[in-house]
Amino acid sequence: MTIDRFILAVAGSFILFSVILSFAHSPYWLFFTGFVGANLLQSAFTGFCPMAVILKKFGVKTGVAFG
């Protein structure tokens, strides 16, 4: 699995988890959902993703995810 796929999986998991927590605990968990979404949006325009830096340090391989 490449970094691109990991980022999609982690971001999707964070969003689903925070939405579930917002219903179960507190609506303030939606701020975390917004943070993840804003980070995905800024990385689309800038090309910089903090999660990609972390995953590279853990040795996840880079490459084309789709294709």
N, C-alpha and C positions, 0 to 999 in steps of 0.2 A: 504494500500500500504506500502511495506517495504522500508527500506533505499536503498536496492539494486536497486529497481525499480525507486525510486526517483532519484538516481544518474544517471541512464541510461537516464531518461527523461530530467533531467536538462542538462546533457552533450550534448545530442542530440539537445536540443533546443538552447544551446549556440553556437554550431557548425553551425547549420542552420542559426541562426540569424547573426552571424559574416560573413558567406559567403554572405548572402544577403546584408549586409552593405558594404562588400568589393566591390560588383558590383555597389551599389547605391552611395557610398560616396568615399571610399579610399581603395586601396589595402592593406593598413597598418592594416586593420581589420583582415587580414589573420594571423597576429602574434597572435591574440587572439585565433584563431582556432588552431594554433600550440601549444599554451600554454595548451589548454584543452586536446588536443591529448597527449601531453607529460605527463600531469598529470594523465590521464587514464593509460598510459603505465607504469609509475613509480608505481602507486597503484597496478597494476597487479603483479609486482615483489616484492614490499615491504609490501603490505597489508595495507598501510596507505593512507587514502584519507581525505583531509581537508574538503571536502563537507560532508562526513559522520559524522565528528565531529560536524559540524554546525547543521546538521539535527537531531542528537541525542539531542542537546541542545534545539531544538524546539519540542522535544517529539515524533518524528517519530519512530514507532516501528521497532525493529530489528527482523530478522527472515530469513527463507529461502525464496528467491524470486522465484526460479524456482524449481518446484517439487511438 
